[in-house]
């Protein structure tokens, strides 16, 4: 896990974490994980999308 992801996850302190903070953490993680610079993750998402299209 990269430093950015660790920093973002460090903001989550458990169920008592404010919902707006939780939402911002999720948005930021999604941005990081779908970045063009994270090729391994992009390949996985592309395969999932292809499989979903084939099933429809």
C-alpha distance matrix in Angstrom:
0.0 3.8 6.7 8.2 6.2 6.7 10.1 11.0 10.3 12.3 15.1 15.7 18.1 19.4 22.2 24.1 21.6 23.8 23.7 23.6 20.5 18.8 19.9 18.6 15.1 15.3 16.9 14.3 11.4 13.8 14.6 11.2 10.7 14.3 14.4 16.4 13.9 11.4 14.0 12.6 12.0 15.4 17.2 16.4 17.6 20.6 21.5 21.5 23.7 26.0 26.4 27.2 29.7 31.3 31.8 33.6
3.8 0.0 3.8 5.5 5.4 6.4 8.7 10.1 10.8 12.3 14.9 16.3 18.9 20.8 23.6 25.0 22.2 24.0 24.0 23.3 20.1 19.1 20.0 18.0 14.8 15.6 16.4 13.2 11.1 13.7 13.5 9.9 10.6 13.9 13.1 15.0 12.2 10.5 13.7 13.3 13.0 15.7 18.0 17.8 18.8 21.4 22.9 23.1 24.8 27.2 28.1 28.8 31.0 32.9 33.6 35.2
6.7 3.8 0.0 3.8 5.5 5.1 6.1 8.6 9.9 10.4 12.8 15.0 17.4 19.8 22.9 23.7 20.8 22.6 23.1 22.2 18.7 18.4 19.5 17.1 14.1 15.8 16.6 13.1 11.8 15.0 14.5 11.1 12.8 16.1 15.0 17.2 14.4 13.5 16.9 16.9 16.3 18.8 21.4 21.3 21.8 24.6 26.3 26.2 27.8 30.3 31.3 31.7 33.9 36.0 36.6 38.0
8.2 5.5 3.8 0.0 3.8 5.5 5.1 6.2 8.6 9.8 11.2 13.5 16.5 18.9 21.5 22.2 19.0 20.2 20.4 19.1 15.9 15.7 16.4 13.7 11.1 12.8 13.1 9.4 8.8 11.9 11.1 8.2 10.6 13.6 12.5 15.3 13.1 12.5 16.2 16.6 15.3 17.4 20.4 20.3 20.2 23.0 25.0 24.7 25.8 28.7 29.8 29.9 31.9 34.3 34.9 35.9
6.2 5.4 5.5 3.8 0.0 3.8 5.4 5.1 6.1 8.4 10.2 11.4 14.6 16.3 18.9 20.2 17.1 18.8 18.6 18.0 14.8 13.7 14.7 12.8 9.5 10.6 11.8 8.8 6.8 10.2 10.6 7.8 9.0 12.5 12.6 15.6 13.8 12.2 15.7 15.3 13.6 16.1 18.9 18.1 18.1 21.3 23.0 22.3 23.8 26.7 27.5 27.4 29.8 32.0 32.4 33.5
6.7 6.4 5.1 5.5 3.8 0.0 3.8 5.5 5.1 6.0 8.9 10.3 12.7 14.9 17.9 19.0 16.3 18.5 19.1 18.8 15.3 14.4 16.2 14.5 11.0 12.8 14.5 11.7 10.0 13.6 14.2 11.5 12.7 16.3 16.3 19.2 17.1 15.4 18.8 18.1 16.7 19.5 22.0 21.1 21.4 24.6 26.0 25.3 27.0 29.9 30.4 30.4 33.0 35.1 35.2 36.6
10.1 8.7 6.1 5.1 5.4 3.8 0.0 3.8 5.5 5.0 6.9 9.5 12.0 14.8 17.7 18.1 15.0 16.8 17.7 16.9 13.2 13.3 15.1 12.7 9.8 12.5 13.8 10.7 10.3 14.0 14.1 11.9 14.0 17.2 16.9 20.0 18.1 17.0 20.7 20.6 19.0 21.3 24.3 23.5 23.3 26.5 28.3 27.4 28.8 31.8 32.6 32.3 34.7 37.1 37.2 38.3
11.0 10.1 8.6 6.2 5.1 5.5 3.8 0.0 3.8 5.3 5.5 7.6 10.9 13.1 15.5 16.1 12.8 14.2 14.5 13.7 10.2 9.9 11.4 9.2 6.0 8.8 10.2 7.5 7.3 11.0 11.5 10.1 12.1 15.1 15.4 18.9 17.6 16.4 20.0 19.9 17.7 19.8 22.9 21.9 21.2 24.5 26.4 25.1 26.2 29.5 30.2 29.6 32.0 34.6 34.5 35.3
10.3 10.8 9.9 8.6 6.1 5.1 5.5 3.8 0.0 3.8 5.3 5.5 8.6 10.4 13.1 14.2 11.5 13.7 14.1 14.3 10.9 9.6 11.9 10.8 7.2 9.2 11.7 9.9 8.5 12.1 13.6 12.1 13.1 16.5 17.3 20.8 19.5 17.6 20.9 20.1 17.8 20.4 23.2 21.6 21.2 24.8 26.2 24.7 26.2 29.5 29.7 29.1 31.9 34.2 33.9 34.9
12.3 12.3 10.4 9.8 8.4 6.0 5.0 5.3 3.8 0.0 3.8 5.4 7.1 10.0 13.3 13.7 11.1 13.6 15.0 15.2 11.5 11.1 14.0 12.7 9.5 12.3 14.6 12.6 11.9 15.6 16.7 15.1 16.5 19.8 20.3 23.7 22.1 20.5 24.0 23.3 21.2 23.9 26.6 25.2 24.9 28.5 29.8 28.5 30.0 33.3 33.5 32.9 35.7 38.0 37.7 38.7
15.1 14.9 12.8 11.2 10.2 8.9 6.9 5.5 5.3 3.8 0.0 3.8 6.2 9.2 11.8 11.5 8.3 10.2 11.8 11.7 7.9 8.3 11.2 9.9 7.5 10.8 12.9 11.4 11.7 15.1 16.1 15.4 17.1 20.1 20.7 24.2 23.1 21.8 25.4 25.0 22.6 24.8 27.8 26.4 25.6 29.1 30.7 29.0 30.2 33.7 34.0 33.0 35.7 38.2 37.8 38.5
15.7 16.3 15.0 13.5 11.4 10.3 9.5 7.6 5.5 5.4 3.8 0.0 3.8 5.7 8.3 8.8 6.1 8.9 10.1 11.2 7.9 6.9 10.4 10.4 7.7 10.1 13.1 12.5 12.0 15.1 16.9 16.5 17.4 20.4 21.7 25.3 24.5 22.7 25.9 25.1 22.4 24.8 27.6 25.7 24.9 28.5 29.8 27.8 29.2 32.7 32.6 31.5 34.4 36.8 36.0 36.8
18.1 18.9 17.4 16.5 14.6 12.7 12.0 10.9 8.6 7.1 6.2 3.8 0.0 3.8 7.1 6.9 5.7 9.3 11.4 13.1 10.2 9.6 13.4 13.7 11.4 13.7 16.7 16.2 15.8 18.8 20.7 20.1 21.0 24.1 25.4 28.9 28.0 26.1 29.3 28.3 25.7 28.3 30.9 28.8 28.2 31.9 33.0 30.9 32.4 35.9 35.6 34.5 37.5 39.8 38.8 39.7
19.4 20.8 19.8 18.9 16.3 14.9 14.8 13.1 10.4 10.0 9.2 5.7 3.8 0.0 3.8 5.4 5.6 9.3 10.7 13.3 11.2 9.6 13.3 14.6 12.5 13.8 17.2 17.4 16.6 19.2 21.6 21.3 21.6 24.6 26.4 30.0 29.3 27.1 30.0 28.7 25.9 28.5 30.9 28.4 27.7 31.5 32.3 29.9 31.5 34.9 34.3 33.0 36.2 38.4 37.1 37.9
22.2 23.6 22.9 21.5 18.9 17.9 17.7 15.5 13.1 13.3 11.8 8.3 7.1 3.8 0.0 3.8 5.4 8.2 8.9 12.3 11.2 9.4 12.6 14.8 13.4 14.2 17.5 18.5 17.9 19.9 22.6 22.9 23.0 25.6 27.7 31.3 31.1 28.9 31.7 30.4 27.3 29.6 31.9 29.3 28.3 32.0 32.7 30.0 31.4 34.9 34.1 32.5 35.6 37.9 36.3 36.9
24.1 25.0 23.7 22.2 20.2 19.0 18.1 16.1 14.2 13.7 11.5 8.8 6.9 5.4 3.8 0.0 3.8 6.2 8.4 11.4 10.4 9.9 13.2 14.9 14.1 15.7 18.5 19.3 19.4 21.6 23.8 24.2 24.9 27.4 29.2 32.9 32.6 30.7 33.8 32.8 29.8 31.9 34.5 32.1 30.9 34.6 35.6 33.0 34.2 37.8 37.2 35.5 38.5 40.9 39.4 39.8
21.6 22.2 20.8 19.0 17.1 16.3 15.0 12.8 11.5 11.1 8.3 6.1 5.7 5.6 5.4 3.8 0.0 3.8 6.3 8.5 6.8 6.6 10.2 11.3 10.6 12.6 15.2 15.7 16.1 18.5 20.4 20.9 21.9 24.3 25.9 29.6 29.3 27.7 30.9 30.2 27.1 29.1 32.0 29.9 28.5 32.2 33.5 31.0 32.0 35.7 35.4 33.8 36.6 39.2 38.0 38.3
23.8 24.0 22.6 20.2 18.8 18.5 16.8 14.2 13.7 13.6 10.2 8.9 9.3 9.3 8.2 6.2 3.8 0.0 3.8 5.5 5.3 6.4 8.8 10.1 10.7 12.6 14.5 15.5 16.7 18.6 20.2 21.3 22.6 24.5 26.0 29.8 29.9 28.6 31.7 31.4 28.2 29.8 32.8 30.8 29.1 32.5 34.1 31.6 32.1 35.9 35.9 33.9 36.5 39.3 38.1 38.1
23.7 24.0 23.1 20.4 18.6 19.1 17.7 14.5 14.1 15.0 11.8 10.1 11.4 10.7 8.9 8.4 6.3 3.8 0.0 3.8 5.4 4.9 6.2 8.7 9.8 10.6 12.3 14.2 15.3 16.5 18.4 20.0 20.9 22.5 24.3 28.1 28.6 27.2 30.1 29.8 26.4 27.7 30.7 28.6 26.6 29.9 31.5 28.8 29.1 32.9 32.9 30.7 33.2 36.1 34.8 34.6
23.6 23.3 22.2 19.1 18.0 18.8 16.9 13.7 14.3 15.2 11.7 11.2 13.1 13.3 12.3 11.4 8.5 5.5 3.8 0.0 3.8 5.4 5.1 6.3 8.7 10.0 10.6 12.3 14.3 15.4 16.6 18.5 20.0 21.2 22.7 26.4 27.0 26.0 29.1 29.3 25.9 26.8 30.1 28.5 26.2 29.4 31.4 28.9 28.9 32.7 33.1 30.9 33.1 36.2 35.3 34.9
20.5 20.1 18.7 15.9 14.8 15.3 13.2 10.2 10.9 11.5 7.9 7.9 10.2 11.2 11.2 10.4 6.8 5.3 5.4 3.8 0.0 3.8 5.4 5.1 6.2 8.7 9.9 10.5 12.3 14.2 15.3 16.5 18.2 20.0 21.1 24.9 25.0 24.0 27.3 27.4 24.2 25.5 28.8 27.3 25.4 28.7 30.7 28.5 28.8 32.6 33.0 31.2 33.5 36.5 35.8 35.7
18.8 19.1 18.4 15.7 13.7 14.4 13.3 9.9 9.6 11.1 8.3 6.9 9.6 9.6 9.4 9.9 6.6 6.4 4.9 5.4 3.8 0.0 3.8 5.5 5.1 6.3 8.7 9.9 10.6 12.3 14.3 15.4 16.3 18.3 20.0 23.8 24.0 22.5 25.6 25.2 21.9 23.4 26.5 24.6 22.8 26.2 27.9 25.5 26.1 29.8 29.9 28.2 30.7 33.6 32.7 32.8
19.9 20.0 19.5 16.4 14.7 16.2 15.1 11.4 11.9 14.0 11.2 10.4 13.4 13.3 12.6 13.2 10.2 8.8 6.2 5.1 5.4 3.8 0.0 3.8 5.4 5.2 6.2 8.6 9.9 10.6 12.4 14.3 15.3 16.5 18.3 22.1 22.8 21.6 24.5 24.5 21.0 21.9 25.1 23.4 21.2 24.4 26.3 23.9 23.9 27.7 28.1 26.1 28.4 31.5 30.7 30.5
18.6 18.0 17.1 13.7 12.8 14.5 12.7 9.2 10.8 12.7 9.9 10.4 13.7 14.6 14.8 14.9 11.3 10.1 8.7 6.3 5.1 5.5 3.8 0.0 3.8 5.4 5.0 6.1 8.5 9.8 10.5 12.3 14.1 15.4 16.5 20.2 20.7 19.9 23.1 23.6 20.4 21.2 24.7 23.5 21.3 24.4 26.7 24.7 24.7 28.4 29.2 27.5 29.5 32.7 32.3 32.2
15.1 14.8 14.1 11.1 9.5 11.0 9.8 6.0 7.2 9.5 7.5 7.7 11.4 12.5 13.4 14.1 10.6 10.7 9.8 8.7 6.2 5.1 5.4 3.8 0.0 3.8 5.5 5.2 6.1 8.6 9.9 10.6 12.1 14.2 15.4 19.2 19.2 17.9 21.2 21.2 18.1 19.6 22.8 21.5 19.8 23.2 25.2 23.3 23.8 27.5 28.1 26.7 29.1 31.9 31.6 31.9
15.3 15.6 15.8 12.8 10.6 12.8 12.5 8.8 9.2 12.3 10.8 10.1 13.7 13.8 14.2 15.7 12.6 12.6 10.6 10.0 8.7 6.3 5.2 5.4 3.8 0.0 3.8 5.5 5.1 6.1 8.6 9.9 10.4 12.1 14.1 17.8 18.3 16.8 19.6 19.4 16.0 17.2 20.3 18.7 16.8 20.1 22.0 19.9 20.4 24.0 24.5 23.0 25.4 28.3 27.9 28.1
16.9 16.4 16.6 13.1 11.8 14.5 13.8 10.2 11.7 14.6 12.9 13.1 16.7 17.2 17.5 18.5 15.2 14.5 12.3 10.6 9.9 8.7 6.2 5.0 5.5 3.8 0.0 3.8 5.5 5.2 6.2 8.7 10.0 10.6 12.3 15.9 16.9 16.0 18.8 19.4 16.0 16.5 19.9 18.9 16.5 19.4 21.9 20.0 19.8 23.5 24.5 23.0 24.8 28.0 27.9 27.8
14.3 13.2 13.1 9.4 8.8 11.7 10.7 7.5 9.9 12.6 11.4 12.5 16.2 17.4 18.5 19.3 15.7 15.5 14.2 12.3 10.5 9.9 8.6 6.1 5.2 5.5 3.8 0.0 3.8 5.4 5.1 6.3 8.6 10.0 10.7 14.4 14.6 14.0 17.3 18.0 15.1 15.9 19.5 18.8 17.0 19.9 22.4 21.1 21.2 24.7 25.9 24.8 26.7 29.7 29.9 30.1
11.4 11.1 11.8 8.8 6.8 10.0 10.3 7.3 8.5 11.9 11.7 12.0 15.8 16.6 17.9 19.4 16.1 16.7 15.3 14.3 12.3 10.6 9.9 8.5 6.1 5.1 5.5 3.8 0.0 3.8 5.4 5.1 6.0 8.5 9.9 13.6 13.5 11.9 15.1 15.2 12.2 13.6 16.9 15.8 14.5 17.7 19.8 18.5 19.2 22.6 23.5 22.7 24.9 27.6 27.8 28.4
13.8 13.7 15.0 11.9 10.2 13.6 14.0 11.0 12.1 15.6 15.1 15.1 18.8 19.2 19.9 21.6 18.5 18.6 16.5 15.4 14.2 12.3 10.6 9.8 8.6 6.1 5.2 5.4 3.8 0.0 3.8 5.4 5.1 6.0 8.4 12.0 12.9 11.4 14.0 14.3 10.9 11.4 14.8 13.8 11.7 14.8 17.2 15.7 15.9 19.4 20.5 19.5 21.5 24.4 24.6 25.0
14.6 13.5 14.5 11.1 10.6 14.2 14.1 11.5 13.6 16.7 16.1 16.9 20.7 21.6 22.6 23.8 20.4 20.2 18.4 16.6 15.3 14.3 12.4 10.5 9.9 8.6 6.2 5.1 5.4 3.8 0.0 3.8 5.6 5.4 6.1 9.8 10.8 10.4 13.2 14.6 11.7 11.6 15.3 15.2 13.1 15.5 18.5 17.6 17.4 20.6 22.3 21.5 22.9 25.9 26.7 26.9
11.2 9.9 11.1 8.2 7.8 11.5 11.9 10.1 12.1 15.1 15.4 16.5 20.1 21.3 22.9 24.2 20.9 21.3 20.0 18.5 16.5 15.4 14.3 12.3 10.6 9.9 8.7 6.3 5.1 5.4 3.8 0.0 3.8 5.6 5.3 8.9 8.6 7.8 11.2 12.3 9.9 10.7 14.3 14.4 13.2 15.8 18.4 18.0 18.4 21.4 22.9 22.7 24.4 27.0 27.9 28.5
10.7 10.6 12.8 10.6 9.0 12.7 14.0 12.1 13.1 16.5 17.1 17.4 21.0 21.6 23.0 24.9 21.9 22.6 20.9 20.0 18.2 16.3 15.3 14.1 12.1 10.4 10.0 8.6 6.0 5.1 5.6 3.8 0.0 3.8 5.6 8.6 8.8 6.5 9.2 9.5 6.5 7.8 11.1 10.7 9.8 12.6 14.9 14.5 15.3 18.2 19.5 19.5 21.4 23.8 24.6 25.5
14.3 13.9 16.1 13.6 12.5 16.3 17.2 15.1 16.5 19.8 20.1 20.4 24.1 24.6 25.6 27.4 24.3 24.5 22.5 21.2 20.0 18.3 16.5 15.4 14.2 12.1 10.6 10.0 8.5 6.0 5.4 5.6 3.8 0.0 3.8 6.5 8.3 6.9 8.7 10.0 7.0 6.2 10.0 10.3 8.3 10.4 13.4 13.2 13.1 16.0 17.9 17.7 19.0 21.7 22.8 23.4
14.4 13.1 15.0 12.5 12.6 16.3 16.9 15.4 17.3 20.3 20.7 21.7 25.4 26.4 27.7 29.2 25.9 26.0 24.3 22.7 21.1 20.0 18.3 16.5 15.4 14.1 12.3 10.7 9.9 8.4 6.1 5.3 5.6 3.8 0.0 3.8 5.2 5.6 8.0 10.4 8.7 7.6 11.3 12.6 11.3 12.7 15.8 16.2 16.0 18.5 20.8 20.9 21.8 24.5 25.9 26.5
16.4 15.0 17.2 15.3 15.6 19.2 20.0 18.9 20.8 23.7 24.2 25.3 28.9 30.0 31.3 32.9 29.6 29.8 28.1 26.4 24.9 23.8 22.1 20.2 19.2 17.8 15.9 14.4 13.6 12.0 9.8 8.9 8.6 6.5 3.8 0.0 3.8 5.5 6.3 9.7 9.1 7.1 10.1 12.5 11.6 11.9 15.2 16.4 16.0 17.8 20.5 21.1 21.6 23.9 25.9 26.6
13.9 12.2 14.4 13.1 13.8 17.1 18.1 17.6 19.5 22.1 23.1 24.5 28.0 29.3 31.1 32.6 29.3 29.9 28.6 27.0 25.0 24.0 22.8 20.7 19.2 18.3 16.9 14.6 13.5 12.9 10.8 8.6 8.8 8.3 5.2 3.8 0.0 3.8 5.7 8.9 9.2 8.7 11.3 13.6 13.6 14.3 17.1 18.5 18.7 20.4 22.8 23.7 24.5 26.6 28.5 29.5
11.4 10.5 13.5 12.5 12.2 15.4 17.0 16.4 17.6 20.5 21.8 22.7 26.1 27.1 28.9 30.7 27.7 28.6 27.2 26.0 24.0 22.5 21.6 19.9 17.9 16.8 16.0 14.0 11.9 11.4 10.4 7.8 6.5 6.9 5.6 5.5 3.8 0.0 3.8 5.7 5.7 6.4 9.0 10.5 11.0 12.4 14.7 15.9 16.7 18.6 20.4 21.5 22.8 24.7 26.3 27.6
14.0 13.7 16.9 16.2 15.7 18.8 20.7 20.0 20.9 24.0 25.4 25.9 29.3 30.0 31.7 33.8 30.9 31.7 30.1 29.1 27.3 25.6 24.5 23.1 21.2 19.6 18.8 17.3 15.1 14.0 13.2 11.2 9.2 8.7 8.0 6.3 5.7 3.8 0.0 3.8 5.5 5.0 6.2 8.8 9.9 10.3 12.3 14.3 15.2 16.3 18.4 19.9 20.9 22.5 24.4 26.0
12.6 13.3 16.9 16.6 15.3 18.1 20.6 19.9 20.1 23.3 25.0 25.1 28.3 28.7 30.4 32.8 30.2 31.4 29.8 29.3 27.4 25.2 24.5 23.6 21.2 19.4 19.4 18.0 15.2 14.3 14.6 12.3 9.5 10.0 10.4 9.7 8.9 5.7 3.8 0.0 3.8 5.6 5.4 6.7 9.1 10.2 11.1 12.9 14.7 15.8 17.1 18.9 20.5 21.6 23.2 25.2
12.0 13.0 16.3 15.3 13.6 16.7 19.0 17.7 17.8 21.2 22.6 22.4 25.7 25.9 27.3 29.8 27.1 28.2 26.4 25.9 24.2 21.9 21.0 20.4 18.1 16.0 16.0 15.1 12.2 10.9 11.7 9.9 6.5 7.0 8.7 9.1 9.2 5.7 5.5 3.8 0.0 3.8 5.4 5.2 6.4 8.7 10.0 10.8 12.5 14.4 15.5 16.7 18.6 20.2 21.4 23.1
15.4 15.7 18.8 17.4 16.1 19.5 21.3 19.8 20.4 23.9 24.8 24.8 28.3 28.5 29.6 31.9 29.1 29.8 27.7 26.8 25.5 23.4 21.9 21.2 19.6 17.2 16.5 15.9 13.6 11.4 11.6 10.7 7.8 6.2 7.6 7.1 8.7 6.4 5.0 5.6 3.8 0.0 3.8 5.4 5.1 6.1 8.6 9.8 10.5 12.2 14.2 15.3 16.5 18.3 20.0 21.3
17.2 18.0 21.4 20.4 18.9 22.0 24.3 22.9 23.2 26.6 27.8 27.6 30.9 30.9 31.9 34.5 32.0 32.8 30.7 30.1 28.8 26.5 25.1 24.7 22.8 20.3 19.9 19.5 16.9 14.8 15.3 14.3 11.1 10.0 11.3 10.1 11.3 9.0 6.2 5.4 5.4 3.8 0.0 3.8 5.5 5.1 6.2 8.7 9.9 10.5 12.3 14.3 15.4 16.5 18.5 20.3
16.4 17.8 21.3 20.3 18.1 21.1 23.5 21.9 21.6 25.2 26.4 25.7 28.8 28.4 29.3 32.1 29.9 30.8 28.6 28.5 27.3 24.6 23.4 23.5 21.5 18.7 18.9 18.8 15.8 13.8 15.2 14.4 10.7 10.3 12.6 12.5 13.6 10.5 8.8 6.7 5.2 5.4 3.8 0.0 3.8 5.4 5.2 6.3 8.7 9.9 10.6 12.4 14.4 15.4 16.7 18.8
17.6 18.8 21.8 20.2 18.1 21.4 23.3 21.2 21.2 24.9 25.6 24.9 28.2 27.7 28.3 30.9 28.5 29.1 26.6 26.2 25.4 22.8 21.2 21.3 19.8 16.8 16.5 17.0 14.5 11.7 13.1 13.2 9.8 8.3 11.3 11.6 13.6 11.0 9.9 9.1 6.4 5.1 5.5 3.8 0.0 3.8 5.4 5.0 6.1 8.6 9.8 10.5 12.3 14.2 15.4 16.8
20.6 21.4 24.6 23.0 21.3 24.6 26.5 24.5 24.8 28.5 29.1 28.5 31.9 31.5 32.0 34.6 32.2 32.5 29.9 29.4 28.7 26.2 24.4 24.4 23.2 20.1 19.4 19.9 17.7 14.8 15.5 15.8 12.6 10.4 12.7 11.9 14.3 12.4 10.3 10.2 8.7 6.1 5.1 5.4 3.8 0.0 3.8 5.4 5.1 6.1 8.6 9.9 10.6 12.3 14.3 15.7
21.5 22.9 26.3 25.0 23.0 26.0 28.3 26.4 26.2 29.8 30.7 29.8 33.0 32.3 32.7 35.6 33.5 34.1 31.5 31.4 30.7 27.9 26.3 26.7 25.2 22.0 21.9 22.4 19.8 17.2 18.5 18.4 14.9 13.4 15.8 15.2 17.1 14.7 12.3 11.1 10.0 8.6 6.2 5.2 5.4 3.8 0.0 3.8 5.4 5.1 6.1 8.6 9.9 10.5 12.4 14.5
21.5 23.1 26.2 24.7 22.3 25.3 27.4 25.1 24.7 28.5 29.0 27.8 30.9 29.9 30.0 33.0 31.0 31.6 28.8 28.9 28.5 25.5 23.9 24.7 23.3 19.9 20.0 21.1 18.5 15.7 17.6 18.0 14.5 13.2 16.2 16.4 18.5 15.9 14.3 12.9 10.8 9.8 8.7 6.3 5.0 5.4 3.8 0.0 3.8 5.5 5.1 6.1 8.7 9.9 10.7 12.6
23.7 24.8 27.8 25.8 23.8 27.0 28.8 26.2 26.2 30.0 30.2 29.2 32.4 31.5 31.4 34.2 32.0 32.1 29.1 28.9 28.8 26.1 23.9 24.7 23.8 20.4 19.8 21.2 19.2 15.9 17.4 18.4 15.3 13.1 16.0 16.0 18.7 16.7 15.2 14.7 12.5 10.5 9.9 8.7 6.1 5.1 5.4 3.8 0.0 3.8 5.4 5.1 6.2 8.6 10.0 10.9
26.0 27.2 30.3 28.7 26.7 29.9 31.8 29.5 29.5 33.3 33.7 32.7 35.9 34.9 34.9 37.8 35.7 35.9 32.9 32.7 32.6 29.8 27.7 28.4 27.5 24.0 23.5 24.7 22.6 19.4 20.6 21.4 18.2 16.0 18.5 17.8 20.4 18.6 16.3 15.8 14.4 12.2 10.5 9.9 8.6 6.1 5.1 5.5 3.8 0.0 3.8 5.5 5.2 6.2 8.7 10.2
26.4 28.1 31.3 29.8 27.5 30.4 32.6 30.2 29.7 33.5 34.0 32.6 35.6 34.3 34.1 37.2 35.4 35.9 32.9 33.1 33.0 29.9 28.1 29.2 28.1 24.5 24.5 25.9 23.5 20.5 22.3 22.9 19.5 17.9 20.8 20.5 22.8 20.4 18.4 17.1 15.5 14.2 12.3 10.6 9.8 8.6 6.1 5.1 5.4 3.8 0.0 3.8 5.4 5.1 6.3 8.9
27.2 28.8 31.7 29.9 27.4 30.4 32.3 29.6 29.1 32.9 33.0 31.5 34.5 33.0 32.5 35.5 33.8 33.9 30.7 30.9 31.2 28.2 26.1 27.5 26.7 23.0 23.0 24.8 22.7 19.5 21.5 22.7 19.5 17.7 20.9 21.1 23.7 21.5 19.9 18.9 16.7 15.3 14.3 12.4 10.5 9.9 8.6 6.1 5.1 5.5 3.8 0.0 3.8 5.5 5.2 6.5
29.7 31.0 33.9 31.9 29.8 33.0 34.7 32.0 31.9 35.7 35.7 34.4 37.5 36.2 35.6 38.5 36.6 36.5 33.2 33.1 33.5 30.7 28.4 29.5 29.1 25.4 24.8 26.7 24.9 21.5 22.9 24.4 21.4 19.0 21.8 21.6 24.5 22.8 20.9 20.5 18.6 16.5 15.4 14.4 12.3 10.6 9.9 8.7 6.2 5.2 5.4 3.8 0.0 3.8 5.4 5.3
31.3 32.9 36.0 34.3 32.0 35.1 37.1 34.6 34.2 38.0 38.2 36.8 39.8 38.4 37.9 40.9 39.2 39.3 36.1 36.2 36.5 33.6 31.5 32.7 31.9 28.3 28.0 29.7 27.6 24.4 25.9 27.0 23.8 21.7 24.5 23.9 26.6 24.7 22.5 21.6 20.2 18.3 16.5 15.4 14.2 12.3 10.5 9.9 8.6 6.2 5.1 5.5 3.8 0.0 3.8 5.5
31.8 33.6 36.6 34.9 32.4 35.2 37.2 34.5 33.9 37.7 37.8 36.0 38.8 37.1 36.3 39.4 38.0 38.1 34.8 35.3 35.8 32.7 30.7 32.3 31.6 27.9 27.9 29.9 27.8 24.6 26.7 27.9 24.6 22.8 25.9 25.9 28.5 26.3 24.4 23.2 21.4 20.0 18.5 16.7 15.4 14.3 12.4 10.7 10.0 8.7 6.3 5.2 5.4 3.8 0.0 3.8
33.6 35.2 38.0 35.9 33.5 36.6 38.3 35.3 34.9 38.7 38.5 36.8 39.7 37.9 36.9 39.8 38.3 38.1 34.6 34.9 35.7 32.8 30.5 32.2 31.9 28.1 27.8 30.1 28.4 25.0 26.9 28.5 25.5 23.4 26.5 26.6 29.5 27.6 26.0 25.2 23.1 21.3 20.3 18.8 16.8 15.7 14.5 12.6 10.9 10.2 8.9 6.5 5.3 5.5 3.8 0.0
